[in-house]
Amino acid sequence: MRILIVTSHFAGENQNAWLLDDLAIALADAGDEVDVLVHDTKHGRPRGRNPYQDGRIRLFSVGPTKIRQGRVGKFMNHVVAGWGLHTLGFQLARRTRYDLCIYTSIGIFSWGLPTRLRRVGLVRRSVFVLWDFFPIHQIEIGRIARKALHAPLRAIEALSMNRADAIAVMSPANERFLREYHADVRADAIVVPPWASDPLPTSVVTVPRRERFTVVFGGQLVAGRGLDTLLYAAKRLQDQMLAIDLLVVGDGPERANLLALAERIRLINVTFLRTLPREEYRRLLQTAHIGVAITVPGVTPPTFPSKIVEYCASGIPLVVCVEAASDAGTIVENAGAGLAVAAGDEPNLATAIAALYQEHLDGVLESRAGKARALFLARLSVSRAADTIRAVAVSALPTRTQSISTSALKPARDEQSTHQRSDAV
């Protein structure tokens, strides 16, 4: 199949691979021809064909080439990206007819290009991957201050996904919320949890755990992560004189505030590390004993933190501390891979970490590690996600007879433009 991914996040030079990188590689492994159209508003890239580590994947950037700073500058970055999608991006996409187009939330920032490509027949089917309920989540965690923007932004976001053939939601709870929040969206839903590539090939020897019991959090240090709750839980564990260390790995605008909080409450069992290259971070995970996925209370849309997948992929149990609307904690607990507590519940978060520490002392925690790994292989691997997403296009592919009869009606020039993959920009 020929597949187009339209995204604002994809690895470039000196950037860590991400979920869509993993997906593109998995699709290429399945024999698909994969093009990626990136409109990156955080990292300037040359317009046109860009080099990519996997030569099977063609990566094209539509801009911006220069990243502007400040509120007005950020707005201009998005405008430049939108213009680039509908000019250079459309020109590139029209050279090949695609069996499938994949694009992701926040849908507004795709500027309607996937819908346009679907409408004019340049893509046969499309899948919208819904990771983020915009704008309600951003309003509830304070990233968008003006609540008057809620209704118009929600309406525009609904338009960005309503023409998709399928919406990939992270869990059953996400599908229920989708039907309530976007009641007019009629697209079919498929369940595709966040995914990851496999960091543990069978030929790799297991990395020994650290000597002291180590809890890790890895991710962006931004609003809505609930890391203040995690630090207060670490203080409780410290006061109980338990031999437990916490590693916080990542960067972001909240880093200085979190460091100040750790100093104010006199934490000595917490270490902050900068963002690590992906392979180095994965090696670190394998040395830890458990991971923590945490959000904030008072959030209406259910989340499924992608760090859950990385912890399970690396074979470490976890504590899931998420909002009441989410079913991510239930999924992990039912699999025997960890424990779940409510977001914002500092005492029970500390209790859950201490319980897994006790399991470590009793020699039974590795059983949970095996179940975490099994959960990844069964439900959270990128190969599983690729199979589910590919099925949307496979179900719509014409039979050989239909394909022949249809192509016979087309002029020779159109046939050539449809089936040739040009590397020229």
QUIGIHU-V227367 format. One record per helix or strand of 2 or more residues. SS is the DSSP state (H for helix, E for strand). FROM is the first residue (numbers start at 1). TO is the last residue. If there is no record, write none. Layout:
BEGIN
SS;FROM;TO
SS;FROM;TO
END
This chain:
BEGIN
E;2;7
H;19;29
E;33;38
E;48;50
E;57;61
H;70;93
E;98;104
H;107;110
H;113;119
E;123;129
H;136;140
H;149;162
E;166;169
H;172;181
E;188;191
E;213;218
H;227;239
E;244;249
H;255;264
E;270;273
H;278;287
E;290;294
H;307;313
E;317;322
H;328;334
E;338;342
H;346;362
H;365;380
H;382;394
H;400;407
H;412;419
END
